[in-house]
């Protein structure tokens, strides 16, 4: 977890006091506001000079059902294999962070797409959660078709697990999930702990999630979703991941379907794992088209 500065600590204490008071006066409002807070990306995107390879991309815009515009990039290879890979970044991240993936994917002959999620990077929107992200990816698949294969990290990986559960022609696709939230219940529990929510606010939060999504919070879990996926998938995770704990994965790994391969590292944590050359090499080997 990043070190929290003095101003952030003061603001966090203010929020804790606010929610504790609000839960006594209007529990449902506390739950709604808590969920909105959870879905608000932080830290805010800071403008950054585009990595060189992004200067060679075509810019793409996809419009979501509510009119939100999300912005992304497209690269086409010199020797195309006729297939496309979509990259989905994680929470409080953006497409630029996957600059090192573009070249190797192009060398394999793939057309490459990378978008900033709603509320992230150059895209519009104020909130992000797995449902919002899922709709965004589905719209990308429709408006930038065809999209054959997928790479996702963290929230992007969790969202891709829900896409995989429903995708057609699963055996003709490949998914690479890097450090997904195996169980969203753990993510929520960590948020509750950080915010010092009382039981009233926790209950109202969970009810708000169910009301908005028409699912229990247990539905939004990679292990549950992937039990219904039958195509090739590579799950990459580190044993000391403090954001999406490996402990949540261990039981599923023991009994996972045979179509799922696991690459388990030690010492890379939640963010370094997708930037490491050895991991990237194995991801590219998994995605290498069959001759």
Secondary structure in CASP SS format (residue, H / E / C, confidence):
PFRMAT SS
TARGET T0000
AUTHOR 0000-0000-0000
METHOD secondary structure of the structure
MODEL  1
X C 1.00
X C 1.00
X C 1.00
X C 1.00
X C 1.00
X H 1.00
X H 1.00
X H 1.00
X H 1.00
X H 1.00
X H 1.00
X H 1.00
X H 1.00
X H 1.00
X H 1.00
X H 1.00
X H 1.00
X H 1.00
X H 1.00
X H 1.00
X H 1.00
X H 1.00
X H 1.00
X H 1.00
X H 1.00
X C 1.00
X H 1.00
X H 1.00
X H 1.00
X H 1.00
X H 1.00
X H 1.00
X H 1.00
X H 1.00
X H 1.00
X H 1.00
X H 1.00
X H 1.00
X C 1.00
X E 1.00
X C 1.00
X C 1.00
X C 1.00
X C 1.00
X C 1.00
X C 1.00
X C 1.00
X C 1.00
X C 1.00
X C 1.00
X C 1.00
X H 1.00
X H 1.00
X H 1.00
X H 1.00
X H 1.00
X C 1.00
X E 1.00
X E 1.00
X E 1.00
X E 1.00
X E 1.00
X E 1.00
X C 1.00
X C 1.00
X C 1.00
X C 1.00
X C 1.00
X E 1.00
X E 1.00
X E 1.00
X E 1.00
X E 1.00
X E 1.00
X E 1.00
X C 1.00
X C 1.00
X C 1.00
X C 1.00
X C 1.00
X C 1.00
X C 1.00
X C 1.00
X E 1.00
X E 1.00
X E 1.00
X E 1.00
X E 1.00
X C 1.00
X C 1.00
X C 1.00
X C 1.00
X C 1.00
X C 1.00
X H 1.00
X H 1.00
X H 1.00
X H 1.00
X H 1.00
X H 1.00
X H 1.00
X H 1.00
X H 1.00
X H 1.00
X H 1.00
X H 1.00
X H 1.00
X C 1.00
X C 1.00
X C 1.00
X E 1.00
X E 1.00
X E 1.00
X E 1.00
X E 1.00
X C 1.00
X C 1.00
X C 1.00
X C 1.00
X C 1.00
X C 1.00
X C 1.00
X C 1.00
X C 1.00
X C 1.00
X C 1.00
X E 1.00
X C 1.00
X C 1.00
X H 1.00
X H 1.00
X H 1.00
X H 1.00
X H 1.00
X H 1.00
X H 1.00
X H 1.00
X H 1.00
X H 1.00
X H 1.00
X H 1.00
X H 1.00
X H 1.00
X C 1.00
X C 1.00
X C 1.00
X C 1.00
X C 1.00
X E 1.00
X E 1.00
X E 1.00
X E 1.00
X E 1.00
X C 1.00
X H 1.00
X H 1.00
X H 1.00
X H 1.00
X H 1.00
X H 1.00
X H 1.00
X H 1.00
X H 1.00
X H 1.00
X H 1.00
X H 1.00
X C 1.00
X C 1.00
X C 1.00
X H 1.00
X H 1.00
X H 1.00
X C 1.00
X E 1.00
X E 1.00
X E 1.00
X E 1.00
X E 1.00
X C 1.00
X C 1.00
X C 1.00
X C 1.00
X C 1.00
X H 1.00
X H 1.00
X H 1.00
X H 1.00
X H 1.00
X H 1.00
X H 1.00
X H 1.00
X H 1.00
X H 1.00
X H 1.00
X H 1.00
X C 1.00
X C 1.00
X C 1.00
X H 1.00
X H 1.00
X H 1.00
X H 1.00
X H 1.00
X H 1.00
X H 1.00
X H 1.00
X H 1.00
X H 1.00
X H 1.00
X H 1.00
X H 1.00
X H 1.00
X H 1.00
X C 1.00
X C 1.00
X C 1.00
X H 1.00
X H 1.00
X H 1.00
X C 1.00
X C 1.00
X H 1.00
X H 1.00
X H 1.00
X H 1.00
X H 1.00
X C 1.00
X C 1.00
X C 1.00
X C 1.00
X C 1.00
X E 1.00
X E 1.00
X E 1.00
X E 1.00
X E 1.00
X E 1.00
X E 1.00
X C 1.00
X C 1.00
X C 1.00
X C 1.00
X C 1.00
X C 1.00
X C 1.00
X C 1.00
X H 1.00
X H 1.00
X H 1.00
X H 1.00
X H 1.00
X H 1.00
X H 1.00
X H 1.00
X H 1.00
X C 1.00
X C 1.00
X C 1.00
X C 1.00
X E 1.00
X E 1.00
X E 1.00
X E 1.00
X E 1.00
X E 1.00
X C 1.00
X C 1.00
X C 1.00
X C 1.00
X C 1.00
X C 1.00
X H 1.00
X H 1.00
X H 1.00
X H 1.00
X C 1.00
X H 1.00
X H 1.00
X H 1.00
X H 1.00
X H 1.00
X H 1.00
X H 1.00
X H 1.00
X H 1.00
X H 1.00
X H 1.00
X C 1.00
X C 1.00
X C 1.00
X C 1.00
END
